[in-house]
Amino acid sequence: MSERFDVVIVGGGIVGLATALALLERAPGIRLAVLEKEPELAAHQTGHNSGVLHSGLYYQPGSLKARLSREGKAAAERFADENGVPWERTGKLVVALEPSELPRLSALRERGEANGLRGVEEVGPERIREIEPHVAGLRALWVPETGIVDFRRLALAFAARIEQAGGRILTGREVIALTRLGTVAGGTGRTPGGVRGGGTRGGWLVSTVEDAWVADGVIACAGLQSDRVARLTGHEDGERIVPFRGDYYHLRPSARYLVNGLIYPVPDPAFPFLGVHFTRRIDGEVWAGPNAVPALSREGYGRRDVSIRDVASSLTWPGLWRMALPYVRTGAWEAWRDVSKTAFLRGLQRYVPELRADDVEFGPSGIRAQALGADGRLVDDFSLGEGEGIIHVRNAPSPAATASLAIGGMLAERAIDRFGLITTRG
């Protein structure tokens, strides 16, 4: 007979781990397991990003991104302090190079203020040089609340707390089937910990290649595979994950003095991503990038990594073609920068003119899981889906790592309500 859990979480990235932690804090004593298909946790988006604790500057006021990034950043900082995870508040400079960017810079300041950011100010060339002496710009937005952290290290600290609270973390468990079990009336449905409500027992059979478990409730936090996990349960909703790869360059140690903190461009409305920027990381490295090009593999981080299944999934999705048409010129430039160090460097030199070719070397890459509608619409906000006994995280791109504890709290509250868990709040 398969072992039974109150909740199984599919996915051991930072959102899945934050959700597990939140559930164990709100409903201690539940039988909970996290299933991760890789041999280690936080192997994909969590471990392949620039490590920025986002302040909530860019997001539509009232959106989940705006609210949860603010709540999640504060929670991440508290957790890091309490658990010995280094982080730093570096501030971010959003730099306008052209007069045409100035109205967008002012609009960005207004959006940040609407989202509750403190101390955001527009600054001129003199103040720019005080903050970043090697940066060129007409005007800039100074955002002092932005910070940096190693999100993989943060996620592993979540995992340690989960295990201390009695949760189980099982790696090397790729979920290959989710089968709904029939419900039967009667009984209290109580676990040995005494934390379930009563009335019915059913749930899901969660199958991997090696083994299977029964779960009264499932929360799928599958990141790059979120649409495929949703399809295992028959939950199609007209969206598909289309992966985008972003490549970074490192600044060599001798050139790191050129960047004090975080240097970003003004977002370009002609392109749905932020564009290349400079990030000083918690380990002292400085990354430059990323670009954004369609990835040929959802989990392949090199230019030569190709998954026929993933390519077919993207190319047969009508939303990709409808999304791409308005961005043909910008997309072609991004693709050229992907193969040309000279073109990439030229983009970086617009912000830091002193940068030279021998100051940069090719660095890591990341894959962004972006949900895309069949109509070509990029799903901009965090997106959840639900069925009987299951919750899907369908879209959680940046700033999901920053917002992870707030997302986890929201998912935990929803699971407590939907799965009938009894909390310590009585």
N, C-alpha and C positions, 0 to 999 in steps of 0.2 A: 504494500500500500504506500502511495506517495506521501511524503511528509507534508503537513499542512501548515500554512502561514496565514496570519491575518492580512498581511500586505506583502506583495512582492513588487519591487521596483526594478524595472528593466532599464539598465544603463548606469554605469559607474563613472559618469562624468560629474562635473561640479554641481549641476542642477539635480541630478538623481541623488547624489550624496547629501546635498543640502535638504532635500525633501525627506530623506530617511531620518536625518538628524532632527528636523522639525517634528516629525511624527513621534519619534521616541521621546522628545521633550514634552509634547502635549498629551500623549497617551502612553506613559511608561508601562512596560510589561507586555506590550503587544509582541507577537511573534512576527518579525520582519526580516526580510532578506533582500539584498541588492544583488542582482545578477549582471555581470559585466562580461562581454564576449571576449575581450582581450585578456592576455595574461597579467596585465597590470591595470590599475585605475588611471583615469584622467589621461588616456592615451591619445585622444584626438583633439577636439576643439579646445578643451581645457588646457592641454599641454602644448598647444601650438598657437598661442596668441601673444600679443605684445606686452600684456601684463598691466594694462591701464585700468585704474579704478575710476570709472567714468562718473562725472558729476551730475549728469542729467541735462546737459546743455542743449543737445540737438533735438530732443524728442517732442512730439506734439503735446502741448499741455493737455492734461486729462487722460493721456494714454497710459496703458500699463507700463510701457517703457519709462515714461517720465516719472511715474509714481514709484515703481519698484526699484528703479536705479537709485533714486534718492534714499529710499528705505534700506535697500540692500547694501549700498556703500557704507552707510553708518553702521549697519550690523556687521559687515565684514571687518571694518576697522576695529570694532569692539572685540570681535572674536579673535582677530589677529593679536591684539594686545593681550588678551587673556590666555592665549595658547602659544605665545612665543614665535609667531610668524612675522618676520620683518615686513614693514610697509613704510611708505613715505608719502607725504603730501608735497608734491613737486610744483604744482600749478601747471597750467597749460596756456600757451600763447597761440591764438588763432590769427594768422597773419594775412592781411590784404595786400596784394602786390599791385593791383590795377584799380583805377578809379571806379570801374564798373562793379567792383566787389564791395565797395563801401556801403551801399544800401543793404546788401545781404548781411554785412557785418553788424550793422545796427539792428536789423531784424533778429539776428541771432542773439544779441544782447537782450532784447526784449523777451525772446522766448526763454532764455535762461532765467531771467528775473521772474517770469510767470511760473516757472517750475521751482521757484524757491531758492535759487542759488544766491549765495551771499558774496559780496565783494567783487562782483563782475564789473569790469570797467573797460571802456575804450581808451586806448593810449596811442600817443603819437610816436614819431621816430626816436625822440630822446629817451622816453620810458622804455621803448622796445630795446634799445641798446643797454639800458640798465639791467633788464631782465635777461636778455640774450645778446651779448655784445657782438656776436658774429652774424646776426640775422638782419637781412634787408627787408624793409616793408614800409608802406605808406602809413598804415594804421594797423592796430591789432586789438584783439579782445584778450584781456588778461583774466583767466579763470583760476583763482587761487585754490579752489577746493579739489581739483583733480589730483589723483595720486597714482602710485604704482605698487604692485605686489606680485609675487610669484603665485599664480592661481593654482598651479599643480600642487605646490606645497600647501596652499590653503585647503585644497580638496583632500589631500592626504591627512591633514589635521581633522577635517570633518570625519573622515573614515575612522580615525583613531577613537574619536568620541562616540561614534556609532557602535563600535565594538565594545567599548566600555559600558555602554547602555544596554548591551545584550542583543544588539542587531547582528545579523550575519552578513558577511560580504563574500561572495563567491565569484571568483574570476575564472576565465576560460569557459564561460557558460553562454554560448550564443543561443538566443531564443529562436527556435525554428517553427514553433506552432503555439498558438493560444486557442484553447478549445473551451467554449462555454459549457459549464456543467449545469444540469437541471437543479432547480431549487425544490426543497421539500419543506412543508410547513411543520411547525412545532419545535419544541426544545428551546433552550435559552441561548444556544450558540455561544456559550461562554468559553473562553480559553482558560488554561490554568492561571493566567494572570488576571482573569476576571475583567477584561476590558472590552468585550463585545456586547452589543445589544442583542436582542433575541428575535426569534420569529422564523427565520429561514436559514437554510444552509445550502449553498450552491457553489458559486465561485467559478474559477478558471483553472484548467489544467495547463500549466506553463511547462512546455517541453523544450529541452535542449538536446544536442546530439548525445550527451552522456546520460542524462537523467531527467526527471520531471518532478514538479511540485504542484500541490493544490494551493491556490490562493483565494481567500474570500474577496480580495480586491487587488487590482493591479494598477500601478501607475507607470506609464511608459515615458521614459525620459531618454529617448534613443538617439537624439542629435541627428547626425548625418543619415541615420537609417530610420528616422521617425515615421516617414510615410510608409515604408515597407512594414514596419511593426504594426502600424494602424491597419494596413491591408490584411494582416493576419487575422484581425478581428472583424473584418468586413466593413471597417469604417472609412470609406472613401468620401472625400469632401471636395473634389475638384481642385486639389492642390498637390504639388509634387515638389520634393527637394531637388533643386538644381544646384550643384556644388560649384563654388568659385574658389580658385586657388589664388593666394596672394604670396608673392615672394618678397623677402627682405634682404637688404644688405647690412653688413656690420660696418661700423666705423672702426678702423684699426685703433689700438690703444693710443697711438701718437696723435690721433685726430679727435679723440673724445672730448677734448677741451672746447671744441667748437659748439657743443650743445650742453646747456645746463640742465634742461628739463624736458618738456614736451612742446614740440613745434608742429602746428597743424595748419593746413590750408583752409580758406573759407570754402565751405561745401559748394560744389558746382551743381546747379540744377540740371545741367545737361548730362549728368552721370549719377547713378543711384548709389555710389559708394563715396567714401570720404576723400580718397586720393592719398598720395604718398605723404608721409609725415615722419618726424624724428621722435624717437622715444628713448629716453634714458631709463634703463631697467634697474631693478632692485639689486642686481649683481654688479652694477657699474658699467655694463655694456651699453652701447648706443645702437639701436636698430633704426634703419631707414627704409621706409616702405609702408604698407605693401602696395603693389599694383593689384588689379583684379581681372582675372581672365577665367573663362569657363574651364573647369577641371575635367580631365579625362578619366579620373578615378575619384570616388568619394573619399577614399582613405589612402590615396597615393600622393606623396608630397614632392615627388620629383617630376621634372618635365616629361620624362620618358615613361612614367607610370601610367598605364592604360588598363582600364577595365571595360571589356566589351559590353558587359551588362550595364555599367553606369553610363557609358557613352550612348548606348541605345535608349536608355531611360530618358536622358536629356533630349536627344535629337528627335525622339518620337513624341515629345510633349509639345503641343501647339503653343503653349504659353511661352516657351523659350524663343520661338521665332517672332511672336508678337511683341515680346519685351525687347528683343534685340534690334528691331528695325529702327526705332528712333535714335539708337545709340551707335549706329554703324561707324561713324567717323571716330567718336570717342573710343569705342571698343577696338578699332583698328590701331589706334595710338597705344592703348594699353597692351595689346598683343605685341606691338613692336618693342615697347619698353621691356617686355618679358624676355625678349631674346637679345636685346642690345643694351649692354652696360653703358655705352655712351649716351643713349637716349634716356636711360634711367638716371644717370648722373646729371644730365642737363636739367631734368625736373627738380632734382635735389638742390642744384646750384642756384635756382631761382630764389630760394630761401636762405641758403648759406653759401654765398658766392666764393668763399675761400676754399671750399671743398674741392679736392683734386682726385683724379682717377685712382692714384695709388693710396688714397685715404680710405677707400671702401673695398670690401671683399664680399663675395656672395655668401649669404647666410641661410637661415631656415625658411621654410614655407609653412603656410597654414591653409586649411580648407574651411570655408564658411558654408554652413548648411543654411541655404536660403529657400524658403517655401515660395513657390511661384504658382499663381493661378493659371487656369487654362486660358484665361483672357489676356495673359501677359502681365498681369498686375503683380508686382512684388508685394508679398505680405509684409507690411511695414512693422506691425506691432507684434508682441508676443501673442501666441494663439494656442488655445486649448480645445480639445474635443473630448466628448464623453459618451459612454455607453453604459449599459447595466454592469456595475461592478468594475468599471475601468475608466481611467482618465488618461488621455494622451496629451503630451506636450508636442504640439504640431510644428510650432515655429518659435525658436528661441535663439536668434543670432545675437550679436553684440547689441546691448550690454548685458547679456544673460549672465556672464561670469560675475560681473559687478553686482548684479541684482539677485544672485543665486539664493541667498538666505531669505530674501523677501519672496521670491518665487516659491521656494520650498515651503515657506510659511503659508502662502496662499493655497498651494496644493494640499498641504496637510489639513488645513481647515476644510477644504472641499472634500477630501477623502474621509475625514471624521464624520461629516454630514452624510455623504453618499454611502459609505461602507458600514455605518452604524457603530463606530468606535466610541467608547466612553472615555472622556478625558479627565484629567485631575481637577479641572474646573467644576466638575459635577454638574 
